[in-house]
Amino acid sequence: MDTQKELILVTGASGRIGTAVVTRLAGRFAVDGLDRAGPPIPPPVTEHVIDADLTSGESVRRALDTVRQKHGRRIASVIHLAAYYDFSGEPSPLYEKLTVRGTERLLRGLREFEVGQFVFSSTMLVHAPTLPGRPINEDWPLLPKWEYPKSKVETEQLILADRGDIPAVLLRIAGVYTDRCHSIPLAHQMQRIYERRITSRFFPGDITHGSSFLHMNDLVDALLLTIERRAALPPETVLLLGEDETLSFDYLQRTIGKLVHGPDTEWETHVIPKIAAKTGAWLQDLPPVEVLTGQEAFIKPWMVDIADDHYEPDIARARELLGWNPQRTLRETLPKMATALTADPARWYRENDLSAPSWVAGQCTPFCEEECHGD
């Protein structure tokens, strides 16, 4: 039994955020990750992962039995990242089965442990949108508009009701990105502009609005501080995590255009009626179009309804309680993303799970390793 270091339990350990968290914490703490054995597990976290399927009560019990045998009953912090996420906007039973009930199964299993804190990764999108210059705080009204944030609100409520004596921290996090992008909406926006798609020139919302983002390293910094300061935090703590500056959609369009196509490029965006945008999104989503283009359309009709939404956070509470302040900005990181794209497009497409057109790096088919890096 390892009792030398405090134990941190991380769910969703093989995901992108989970991998970053486990990698950062592993030297300082004893770290166990709970995740399914099925998906490929990145090498940095392989030795830390215990097979666990949160949709199965029996699987959760077995995994926690393993944790108990290895470390005993004391857990300093549970970082709960595992959840279902889907940009289709369609209802899925996995929101209830994994995100909500999976959390319930985990909390029930943790009743047999001494847990210092339970940290839940929620989203800023649980809040109602705002207007530029009016930052939202943790007391801002809740108004989740699609299935993903709705499942987070339901799970937050469950945690507060069922946590028992376990202190809970609800982190409402902005969109996470890295130096190589790894943000689904940003990656698709960059792809459309890089490929000069006609859809990159039109937008069905207010182009002066935007959404907050957060660099992966700053998120991991905040999680580490949340663990370190757990004894000083209130038993129920809600924190917004994001960057102070929210870049407008228009700024992103113009900046990405210059970065990938040259400083003289003027990437003008035209505002179109929502009904026209919904019709176009519906047509792009038809099977014949998908066969013709070789990929599923990213923009869905439901996204048109939230195109005007604007999110900018007031992170004063995180500054006060954690002593945390973002050290990176999306404005400063966009050139790094664009350099990664233009220097090796094929690799960038693969890393961001995008289907590459045949002309990218001389490919004949998307994701062909040899031809991507051939002569």
C-alpha positions as CSV (number, residue, x, y, z in Angstrom):
1,M,0.0,0.0,0.0
2,D,1.4,3.4,-1.1
3,T,0.8,5.9,1.8
4,Q,3.8,8.2,1.2
5,K,2.1,10.8,-1.0
6,E,-1.4,12.3,-1.0
7,L,-3.7,10.5,-3.5
8,I,-5.4,12.4,-6.3
9,L,-8.1,10.5,-8.2
10,V,-8.7,11.7,-11.8
11,T,-11.7,10.5,-13.8
12,G,-11.5,10.7,-17.6
13,A,-7.7,10.4,-17.2
14,S,-7.0,9.4,-20.8
15,G,-8.7,12.4,-22.3
16,R,-6.8,15.5,-23.4
17,I,-7.4,17.4,-20.2
18,G,-7.1,14.3,-18.0
19,T,-3.7,13.5,-19.6
20,A,-2.4,17.0,-18.9
21,V,-3.6,16.9,-15.3
22,V,-2.2,13.4,-14.6
23,T,1.1,14.3,-16.2
24,R,1.4,17.5,-14.1
25,L,0.4,16.0,-10.8
26,A,2.2,12.6,-11.1
27,G,5.5,13.7,-9.6
28,R,4.1,15.5,-6.6
29,F,1.1,13.2,-5.7
30,A,0.1,9.6,-5.9
31,V,-2.2,9.7,-8.9
32,D,-4.8,7.2,-10.0
33,G,-6.9,7.7,-13.1
34,L,-10.3,6.1,-13.7
35,D,-11.1,5.5,-17.4
36,R,-12.3,2.7,-19.7
37,A,-9.7,0.3,-20.9
38,G,-11.1,0.4,-24.4
39,P,-9.9,3.8,-25.8
40,P,-6.1,4.2,-26.6
41,I,-4.5,5.5,-23.4
42,P,-1.6,8.0,-23.9
43,P,1.7,6.7,-22.7
44,P,2.2,9.4,-20.0
45,V,-0.9,8.1,-18.1
46,T,-0.9,4.4,-18.9
47,E,0.7,3.4,-15.5
48,H,-1.8,5.5,-13.6
49,V,-5.1,4.3,-15.2
50,I,-7.5,1.9,-13.5
51,D,-10.2,0.4,-15.8
52,A,-13.5,1.9,-14.8
53,D,-16.8,2.5,-16.7
54,L,-18.9,5.1,-14.9
55,T,-22.0,3.8,-16.7
56,S,-21.7,0.6,-14.7
57,G,-22.1,0.4,-10.9
58,E,-20.2,-2.8,-10.7
59,S,-17.3,-1.4,-12.7
60,V,-17.1,1.6,-10.4
61,R,-17.1,-0.6,-7.3
62,R,-14.2,-2.8,-8.7
63,A,-12.2,0.3,-9.6
64,L,-12.6,1.9,-6.2
65,D,-11.7,-1.5,-4.5
66,T,-8.5,-1.3,-6.4
67,V,-7.9,2.2,-5.3
68,R,-8.5,1.2,-1.7
69,Q,-6.1,-1.8,-1.9
70,K,-3.4,0.4,-3.4
71,H,-3.7,3.5,-1.2
72,G,-6.1,3.0,1.7
73,R,-9.3,5.0,2.3
74,R,-7.9,8.5,2.2
75,I,-8.2,10.6,-1.0
76,A,-7.0,14.2,-1.0
77,S,-8.9,15.2,-4.0
78,V,-11.1,13.8,-6.8
79,I,-10.8,15.6,-10.1
80,H,-14.0,14.5,-12.0
81,L,-13.5,15.2,-15.7
82,A,-15.4,12.2,-17.2
83,A,-18.5,13.3,-19.1
84,Y,-20.3,12.9,-22.4
85,Y,-19.8,15.6,-25.0
86,D,-21.3,15.8,-28.5
87,F,-21.4,18.8,-30.9
88,S,-24.4,17.3,-32.8
89,G,-26.7,19.0,-30.4
90,E,-28.9,16.0,-30.4
91,P,-30.2,14.3,-27.2
92,S,-28.2,11.3,-26.1
93,P,-28.9,8.8,-23.3
94,L,-25.2,9.1,-22.4
95,Y,-25.7,12.6,-21.0
96,E,-27.9,11.0,-18.3
97,K,-26.2,7.6,-18.1
98,L,-22.6,8.8,-18.0
99,T,-22.5,12.5,-17.0
100,V,-25.3,12.5,-14.5
101,R,-25.7,9.0,-13.2
102,G,-22.0,8.2,-13.6
103,T,-21.3,11.0,-11.2
104,E,-24.0,9.6,-8.8
105,R,-22.3,6.2,-8.9
106,L,-18.9,7.7,-8.2
107,L,-20.2,9.8,-5.3
108,R,-21.9,6.7,-3.7
109,G,-18.7,4.7,-4.0
110,L,-16.7,7.5,-2.4
111,R,-18.8,7.4,0.8
112,E,-16.5,4.6,1.9
113,F,-13.4,6.9,1.7
114,E,-12.2,10.0,3.5
115,V,-12.3,12.5,0.6
116,G,-10.7,16.0,1.0
117,Q,-12.6,17.5,-1.9
118,F,-14.6,16.6,-5.0
119,V,-13.8,18.9,-8.0
120,F,-16.3,18.8,-10.9
121,S,-15.4,20.2,-14.3
122,S,-18.5,22.0,-15.4
123,T,-18.8,24.6,-18.2
124,M,-19.3,28.4,-18.4
125,L,-22.2,27.6,-20.8
126,V,-24.4,26.7,-17.9
127,H,-24.9,30.5,-17.6
128,A,-27.1,32.8,-19.6
129,P,-25.1,34.8,-22.2
130,T,-24.3,38.4,-21.6
131,L,-23.2,41.5,-23.7
132,P,-19.7,42.8,-24.4
133,G,-18.5,44.8,-21.4
134,R,-20.8,43.0,-18.9
135,P,-18.8,40.1,-17.5
136,I,-20.7,37.3,-15.8
137,N,-19.9,36.0,-12.3
138,E,-20.8,32.9,-10.5
139,D,-24.2,34.3,-9.4
140,W,-25.2,35.1,-13.0
141,P,-28.5,33.3,-14.0
142,L,-28.3,29.8,-15.3
143,L,-29.7,29.2,-18.8
144,P,-28.1,26.1,-20.5
145,K,-29.3,26.1,-24.1
146,W,-28.3,22.7,-25.4
147,E,-27.8,19.1,-24.1
148,Y,-24.2,19.4,-23.0
149,P,-24.6,22.3,-20.5
150,K,-28.0,21.1,-19.5
151,S,-26.4,17.8,-18.3
152,K,-23.7,19.8,-16.4
153,V,-26.4,21.8,-14.5
154,E,-28.2,18.6,-13.6
155,T,-24.9,17.1,-12.4
156,E,-24.0,20.2,-10.4
157,Q,-27.3,20.0,-8.6
158,L,-26.8,16.3,-7.9
159,I,-23.4,16.9,-6.4
160,L,-24.6,19.5,-4.1
161,A,-27.5,17.3,-3.0
162,D,-25.5,14.1,-2.6
163,R,-22.0,15.2,-1.5
164,G,-22.6,14.4,2.1
165,D,-19.5,15.6,4.1
166,I,-17.3,15.8,1.0
167,P,-16.4,19.5,0.1
168,A,-17.4,20.2,-3.5
169,V,-15.9,22.6,-6.0
170,L,-17.8,23.3,-9.2
171,L,-15.4,24.7,-11.9
172,R,-17.3,26.4,-14.7
173,I,-14.6,26.4,-17.4
174,A,-14.3,28.3,-20.6
175,G,-13.4,26.7,-23.9
176,V,-10.0,25.0,-23.5
177,Y,-7.2,25.2,-26.1
178,T,-3.5,24.5,-26.5
179,D,-0.7,26.0,-28.5
180,R,-1.6,23.6,-31.3
181,C,-5.4,24.4,-31.0
182,H,-7.1,21.2,-29.8
183,S,-10.4,23.3,-29.5
184,I,-13.2,21.9,-31.6
185,P,-14.8,25.2,-32.5
186,L,-11.5,27.0,-33.1
187,A,-10.1,24.2,-35.1
188,H,-13.1,24.1,-37.4
189,Q,-13.0,27.9,-37.8
190,M,-9.3,27.7,-38.7
191,Q,-10.0,24.9,-41.1
192,R,-12.7,26.8,-43.0
193,I,-10.5,29.8,-43.4
194,Y,-7.4,27.8,-44.3
195,E,-9.3,25.9,-47.0
196,R,-11.0,29.2,-48.2
197,R,-14.4,27.6,-47.9
198,I,-17.4,29.8,-48.8
199,T,-18.9,29.1,-45.4
200,S,-15.9,30.9,-43.8
201,R,-17.2,34.2,-45.2
202,F,-20.6,34.1,-43.6
203,F,-22.0,34.2,-40.0
204,P,-25.6,34.2,-38.7
205,G,-24.9,36.2,-35.5
206,D,-23.4,39.4,-34.1
207,I,-19.8,39.3,-35.2
208,T,-18.8,41.7,-32.3
209,H,-19.8,38.9,-29.8
210,G,-17.6,36.0,-28.8
211,S,-16.9,33.3,-26.2
212,S,-14.2,33.1,-23.5
213,F,-11.4,30.6,-23.8
214,L,-8.7,29.2,-21.5
215,H,-5.3,27.7,-22.2
216,M,-4.8,24.1,-21.0
217,N,-1.8,25.0,-18.9
218,D,-3.8,27.7,-17.1
219,L,-6.6,25.2,-16.4
220,V,-4.1,22.7,-14.9
221,D,-2.6,25.5,-12.9
222,A,-6.1,26.3,-11.5
223,L,-6.7,22.6,-10.7
224,L,-3.4,22.4,-8.8
225,L,-4.2,25.5,-6.8
226,T,-7.7,24.1,-6.1
227,I,-6.0,21.0,-4.6
228,E,-3.4,22.9,-2.6
229,R,-6.0,25.3,-1.1
230,R,-8.7,22.8,-0.5
231,A,-8.6,23.3,3.3
232,A,-9.3,27.0,3.0
233,L,-12.2,26.7,0.4
234,P,-15.8,26.8,1.5
235,P,-17.5,23.4,1.6
236,E,-19.5,24.4,-1.6
237,T,-17.4,26.5,-4.0
238,V,-18.4,27.6,-7.5
239,L,-15.7,29.2,-9.6
240,L,-15.6,30.6,-13.2
241,L,-12.3,29.9,-15.0
242,G,-11.6,31.8,-18.2
243,E,-9.5,34.6,-19.7
244,D,-10.4,38.2,-19.0
245,E,-10.5,39.2,-22.6
246,T,-13.2,37.7,-24.9
247,L,-12.2,38.0,-28.5
248,S,-15.0,38.8,-31.0
249,F,-15.9,36.4,-33.8
250,D,-14.9,39.2,-36.3
251,Y,-11.4,39.5,-34.6
252,L,-10.8,35.8,-34.9
253,Q,-11.9,35.7,-38.5
254,R,-9.6,38.6,-39.5
255,T,-6.7,37.5,-37.5
256,I,-6.8,33.8,-38.6
257,G,-7.1,35.0,-42.2
258,K,-3.9,37.1,-41.9
259,L,-2.0,34.4,-40.0
260,V,-2.7,31.6,-42.5
261,H,-2.9,33.5,-45.8
262,G,-0.6,36.5,-45.2
263,P,-0.7,39.9,-43.5
264,D,-2.3,41.6,-46.5
265,T,-5.3,39.3,-46.3
266,E,-8.6,41.0,-45.4
267,W,-11.0,38.2,-44.3
268,E,-14.3,40.0,-44.3
269,T,-17.3,38.2,-42.7
270,H,-20.8,38.8,-43.9
271,V,-23.8,38.5,-41.6
272,I,-26.6,36.5,-43.0
273,P,-30.2,35.9,-41.9
274,K,-30.6,33.0,-39.5
275,I,-33.1,31.2,-41.7
276,A,-30.7,31.2,-44.6
277,A,-27.9,29.9,-42.3
278,K,-30.2,27.1,-41.0
279,T,-31.1,26.1,-44.5
280,G,-27.5,26.0,-45.5
281,A,-26.5,24.0,-42.5
282,W,-29.3,21.5,-43.1
283,L,-28.3,21.1,-46.7
284,Q,-24.7,20.5,-45.8
285,D,-25.7,17.8,-43.4
286,L,-27.5,15.7,-46.0
287,P,-25.8,12.4,-46.7
288,P,-25.0,13.2,-50.4
289,V,-23.1,16.2,-49.4
290,E,-21.2,14.2,-46.8
291,V,-20.3,11.6,-49.4
292,L,-19.2,14.3,-51.8
293,T,-17.0,16.2,-49.4
294,G,-15.7,13.1,-47.5
295,Q,-16.6,14.6,-44.1
296,E,-19.6,15.4,-41.9
297,A,-20.5,19.1,-41.7
298,F,-19.6,20.7,-38.4
299,I,-22.1,23.5,-38.4
300,K,-25.5,22.3,-37.4
301,P,-28.8,24.1,-37.6
302,W,-29.1,24.4,-33.7
303,M,-25.8,26.3,-33.6
304,V,-27.5,29.2,-35.6
305,D,-29.8,29.9,-32.6
306,I,-26.8,30.5,-30.3
307,A,-24.6,32.4,-32.7
308,D,-25.4,35.7,-31.0
309,D,-24.4,34.5,-27.5
310,H,-21.6,36.2,-25.8
311,Y,-19.6,35.0,-22.8
312,E,-17.0,36.9,-20.8
313,P,-16.2,35.9,-17.2
314,D,-15.5,37.9,-14.1
315,I,-12.8,35.7,-12.5
316,A,-12.4,37.8,-9.3
317,R,-13.5,34.9,-7.1
318,A,-10.9,32.5,-8.6
319,R,-8.3,35.2,-8.0
320,E,-9.4,35.7,-4.4
321,L,-9.8,32.0,-3.4
322,L,-7.1,30.4,-5.5
323,G,-4.6,33.2,-6.1
324,W,-5.0,32.2,-9.7
325,N,-4.6,34.3,-12.8
326,P,-4.3,33.2,-16.4
327,Q,-0.8,33.5,-17.7
328,R,-1.6,33.0,-21.4
329,T,-4.1,34.5,-23.8
330,L,-5.8,33.4,-26.9
331,R,-4.7,36.6,-28.6
332,E,-1.0,35.7,-28.0
333,T,-1.5,32.0,-28.8
334,L,-3.3,32.3,-32.2
335,P,0.0,32.9,-34.0
336,K,1.3,29.6,-32.5
337,M,-1.7,27.7,-33.7
338,A,-1.5,29.2,-37.2
339,T,2.2,28.4,-37.4
340,A,1.5,24.8,-36.4
341,L,-1.1,24.6,-39.1
342,T,0.9,26.2,-42.0
343,A,4.2,24.4,-41.1
344,D,2.8,20.9,-41.1
345,P,-0.9,20.9,-42.2
346,A,-1.3,17.2,-42.3
347,R,-0.1,16.8,-38.7
348,W,-2.3,19.6,-37.5
349,Y,-5.3,18.1,-39.1
350,R,-4.6,14.7,-37.5
351,E,-4.0,16.2,-34.1
352,N,-7.3,18.2,-34.3
353,D,-9.3,15.2,-35.6
354,L,-10.1,16.9,-38.9
355,S,-10.4,15.3,-42.3
356,A,-7.8,16.8,-44.6
357,P,-8.4,17.7,-48.2
358,S,-6.3,15.8,-50.7
359,W,-4.2,18.8,-51.5
360,V,-2.9,19.1,-47.9
361,A,0.8,18.2,-48.1
362,G,0.3,16.3,-51.3
363,Q,-2.0,13.7,-49.7
364,C,-4.1,11.4,-51.8
365,T,-6.2,10.4,-48.9
366,P,-6.7,12.0,-45.5
367,F,-4.3,11.0,-42.7
368,C,-2.0,9.0,-44.9
369,E,1.2,9.0,-42.8
370,E,3.7,8.3,-45.5
371,E,2.3,10.8,-48.0
372,C,1.7,13.4,-45.4
373,H,5.4,13.6,-44.8
374,G,6.7,12.4,-48.1
375,D,8.6,14.3,-50.8
